[in-house]
């Protein structure tokens, strides 16, 4: 069986709805490979499995909300040192001093995608995730029909207006999403 696509999501603690959107978007993409999604551990959860997951990830998504809270800094540092393909999203909200410091230190060095609503985040996340998957198509061993499906979805997204995501719950946690057989 082919290896799943590994995605690590490092996010501010209050971004539960955005983490939910990540799971929903991933589950609907037209790829047969499964997904292994890991998130920033919650307080009290072990940190070392998360840091190992960052190093093993194909893609690293960093979603900054109001605060830049531990262990986001460790995850970010590990992803940068491992030269992971990163997707950086910044919510347009008042930022804590820690988040403001991160933005001032990395603002010029890292491409950031700003968003102000879940609809805009969903649209931007899906577009940038698809672009990253297409860039990694050979590494991930995507089949031609998957590449065509992703390309068609990208074209559709370019013509769409961002819409509010469904209110379903349960996709905001670390998960394994099985691919088609």
N, C-alpha and C positions, 0 to 999 in steps of 0.2 A: 504494500500500500504506500502511496506517495506521502511524503512528509507534509503536514499541514502548514499553512501560512501562519507565522507567529507574529502577533502584534502586541506590543506593550503600550499601555496607555497610562501616562503620568498626568495626574490632574489635581487641581485644587479640591479641597475637601467638600466644598459646597456644590460642586458641579455634578450632582447625581443625575439630573435630567440629561446633561450632555453625554455622560457615560452610557445612559440608556440609548441615546441616539446612535452612538458608536456601534453598539450591539445590533441594533435594528438595521443599520446600513450594511454592516458586514454580512448579516444573514441573508440579505436580498441580492447580493452581488452574483452575477452569472459566472461563477467559477465552481468547478467540481471539487477542488481541493478543500479540505476542511480548514478550520481556523482554530488556533489556540490563542485566546485573548487573555492577557494578564493586566491587572490594574494595580495602581499604587495600593500597598497594603493599608488596611484600616488600623487605627491605634490598637496596639496589643497583638497584632499579627506579626509573624516573623518577617524580618527584612531580607535575609539572605536569599530565600527563594525568588523574591522579586528582583533582586539585583542580578541573579543568575538568568532570570527570564529576559531582562533587558539585554544582556550579552547574547542570548540565543535568538533574539527577535530578528525578523526580517525588516520590520518597520517599527519605528518608535514615534508615538504621537504624544505631544506635550500640549496640554490644554490649561492655560492660565486663567484663573478667575480672579476673585478679589484678593486671594492670598497665595503666597508661595510658601507652602508649609512642608515641613519634614514629612516624608523622606524625598520630596521632589528633587531637592538639590543633589542628593546621592544618585538618584535615578538619571537625572540629566547628565551629571558628570560621567557616569558609566556609559551612557549612550554616546556621548561626544568622544570619549576615549576609544570606544569600540567602533567609531565611525559609522554609526547606524544611519540609515536613511530616516530623516526626521521630518515630521509634519508638526508645525507649531501654530497653535491657535490661541488668540488672546481675546478674552471677552471684554467688551467696552463697558467697564464698571469702575467705580472708584477702587483703586488698588491700595493694599496695605503697604507699609514702608518696605517690607521684604519683596513684595511683587514689583513695586516701583524700582527698587534697586536692581532686580533681575532684568527688568525692561531696559533700564539705562545702561546696564553692562552688556546686554545682548541685542539690543534694538537694531543696531547698525550691522551686526554680524550675521544675523539669522533672518531668513524670510519668515515673516509672521502674517497670518491670515486673521484679520480682525472680524469679530462678529458681535452683534448686539441682540440677537434673538435665537431661539432654538431653530427656527426655520432657516435663517441665514447659516447657522452652524451646520445643520444637516446637509444643506446644499453644498457648502464649501468643503466639508469633510468628505463627502462622497466624491466630489470632483477631484480633490487632491489625492485621495486614496486610490482612485482609479488610475490617475496619472502615475502614481508610484508603482502600482501593480504592473502597468504597461511597461514602465522602465525596467522592472525586475522580471519581466515575462520569461526571459531565458533562464535566469537563476531559479525561478519558481517552477520552471518547466510547464508553463501554461500551454494548452493546446490552441490551435488556430481558432476553433469555434469559441473558446473562452476569450481570446484576444478580440475577436470580432464582436462578441457580446459586450465586452467592456467598452470597446470603441463606440458601439451603437448607443450604449447607456451614456457615455460621455457627451456624445452629440445631442442626445435628448436633454441632458442637464443644461447644456449651453443654451437651449431654447426655452427652458422652464423658468418660471418665477419661483423663488423659494416659498415653500408651503410649510405650515406648522406640522410637526410630526404627530403620529398617532400617540395616544395616551397609554399604550400598552406598557406593562412593567415587567421587570425580571431580566432585562438584557444589560443591566448596568454592572454586573459582577463579572469576575473572571470566569471564563467559560471555554468549553470545547464545542465548536460547531462542526458537525460531521459533513463531509462532502458527499456528493452523489456517488453511487457505486456503479 
